[in-house]
Amino acid sequence: MNENRSIFALDGITGMLIATALLLGILVFLSVNAMSVAHANAENFYQIKDEKSIKRISTDNYKHVVTVNVK
């Protein structure tokens, strides 16, 4: 039998804590980036021009949206 078991091996508690810390670090990184992107886009206002000529199914609908710089 294998008698060289250790509770602090990488497949034990230490490995679990490293994996948990790594996952929490990734979660914090992605959350901070998501909040910064949302904040940057919340200050970006847009205006729809010539709304009468927008077609329901068209690939040219993006031309009707114009960003307005408030700053």
Buried (B, 14 or more C-beta within 10 A) or exposed (E): EEEEEEEEEEEEEEEEEEEEEEEEEEEEEEEEEEEEEEEEEEEEEEEEEEEEEBEEEEEEEEEBEEEEEEE
